[in-house]
Amino acid sequence: YGFSAADIANICNEACILSVRKDLDTIDQELLEEAVDNVLLGPEKKTFRLSDEERETVAFHEAGHTVVAYLSEHTTYPIKVSIMPRGKSALGFSQREMPENKLMTKDEFLDDMCVLLGGRIAEELFCGQITTGASDDIQKLTDRAYQYVSYYGMDPEFNTFYYNLEQNNRYSNDLRKDIDTAVQNLINVCYQRTTEILKNNENFVRRIKEELIENDTLNKEDLINIFSES
């Protein structure tokens, strides 16, 4: 997970609290995973329930993230997906393995952007409308697209050029416009790629959605079983 020492201490403390609440003498793997989720995402809001229509939308959204993550070559595999509301605002979440490498390649950067788009595009394709649920994904996507173009020199038109948004008075209006256009073009490319993945794998999206509606949360083993089906 890439936790710091302080994160690990918080998780251990949370696991101890959960064991006391559940009157357990030991802390097993399941309890530890629950502690990790509580620390990362906040505790489950079991008394807060979505409507049936909202649950289906969130299930499709999270299924979209999960399918794109699993089928993209240059990103890590999904290990958990849930439509159980948590914390202050999370109505669901999809979680992936932490990458082992410290550097990120261009292909990995692009695939991660596609994963961020997976939820929004799944809503468009399978719900017939879009919701506010993708707002955080869109913010992250936009930030990463600007990083790709103007920080990391990955765009062929701006190779080895660094653009600092906080010092934009150093740059011409034409340059800023060109960067905005490059960012939009990049997002459009990722959008088309993600749409193709989800359209070609609708069976996986719908299967994960159905399992989430029934069980709220799917773990790594559940996902492996689904993706191993023909």
Disulfide bonds with the S-S distance in Angstrom:
none
